[in-house]
Amino acid sequence: MSEAEKRLEELGIALPEVPKPVANYVPWVKSGNQLYVSGQLPFKDGKLLHMGLTGEGVSADEAKSCARQCAINIIAVVHGAVGLSNVRRVVKLVGFVACPASFTGQPGVINGASDLMAEVFGEAGRHARSAVGVGSLPLNAPVEIEAIFEVA
């Protein structure tokens, strides 16, 4: 069992099955030692945790929990693609937050994912990041996150 898997167990997180793509793409692509993970929505048990705009129907705390679920789904993709023991570093997260133009708390929302990456992968989980506000996301999700990993 890898250190990341031990940390997931300590956190009480069981990885879900990799969500099926909802359009014409694949969940991940490995190129050299980089693993690119397609944008993940906050699905848990086949349903979105919340739906709607952050700051307008979805609270910032609810959106932050959605970002954490996106990160869990990302980790599940990585586990299925190459195994968590092969992760050398979380390189970058790109987080999208569906919100009205007046909402400026995107960094706090995406911290839900960033914090989990650091909890699971330790220092190797610290990463570069973007947190972007958008008008809408697929399936009316409040958050979507994509990731790049360095892998063995």
NORNOR-V601876 format. One record per residue. N is the residue number from 1. RES is the residue in three letters. SS is DSSP state (a for helix, b for strand, c for the rest). Layout:
N/RES/SS  N/RES/SS
This chain:
1/MET/c  2/SER/c  3/GLU/a  4/ALA/a  5/GLU/a  6/LYS/a  7/ARG/a  8/LEU/a  9/GLU/a  10/GLU/a  11/LEU/c  12/GLY/c  13/ILE/c  14/ALA/c  15/LEU/c  16/PRO/c  17/GLU/c  18/VAL/c  19/PRO/c  20/LYS/c  21/PRO/c  22/VAL/c  23/ALA/c  24/ASN/c  25/TYR/c  26/VAL/c  27/PRO/c  28/TRP/b  29/VAL/b  30/LYS/b  31/SER/b  32/GLY/c  33/ASN/c  34/GLN/b  35/LEU/b  36/TYR/b  37/VAL/b  38/SER/b  39/GLY/b  40/GLN/b  41/LEU/b  42/PRO/c  43/PHE/b  44/LYS/b  45/ASP/c  46/GLY/c  47/LYS/b  48/LEU/b  49/LEU/c  50/HIS/c  51/MET/c  52/GLY/c  53/LEU/b  54/THR/b  55/GLY/c  56/GLU/b  57/GLY/b  58/VAL/b  59/SER/c  60/ALA/a  61/ASP/a  62/GLU/a  63/ALA/a  64/LYS/a  65/SER/a  66/CYS/a  67/ALA/a  68/ARG/a  69/GLN/a  70/CYS/a  71/ALA/a  72/ILE/a  73/ASN/a  74/ILE/a  75/ILE/a  76/ALA/a  77/VAL/a  78/VAL/a  79/HIS/a  80/GLY/a  81/ALA/a  82/VAL/c  83/GLY/c  84/LEU/a  85/SER/a  86/ASN/a  87/VAL/b  88/ARG/b  89/ARG/b  90/VAL/b  91/VAL/b  92/LYS/b  93/LEU/b  94/VAL/b  95/GLY/b  96/PHE/b  97/VAL/b  98/ALA/b  99/CYS/b  100/PRO/c  101/ALA/c  102/SER/c  103/PHE/c  104/THR/c  105/GLY/c  106/GLN/a  107/PRO/a  108/GLY/a  109/VAL/a  110/ILE/a  111/ASN/a  112/GLY/a  113/ALA/a  114/SER/a  115/ASP/a  116/LEU/a  117/MET/a  118/ALA/a  119/GLU/a  120/VAL/a  121/PHE/a  122/GLY/a  123/GLU/a  124/ALA/a  125/GLY/a  126/ARG/c  127/HIS/c  128/ALA/b  129/ARG/b  130/SER/b  131/ALA/b  132/VAL/b  133/GLY/b  134/VAL/b  135/GLY/c  136/SER/c  137/LEU/c  138/PRO/a  139/LEU/a  140/ASN/a  141/ALA/c  142/PRO/c  143/VAL/b  144/GLU/b  145/ILE/b  146/GLU/b  147/ALA/b  148/ILE/b  149/PHE/b  150/GLU/b  151/VAL/b  152/ALA/c
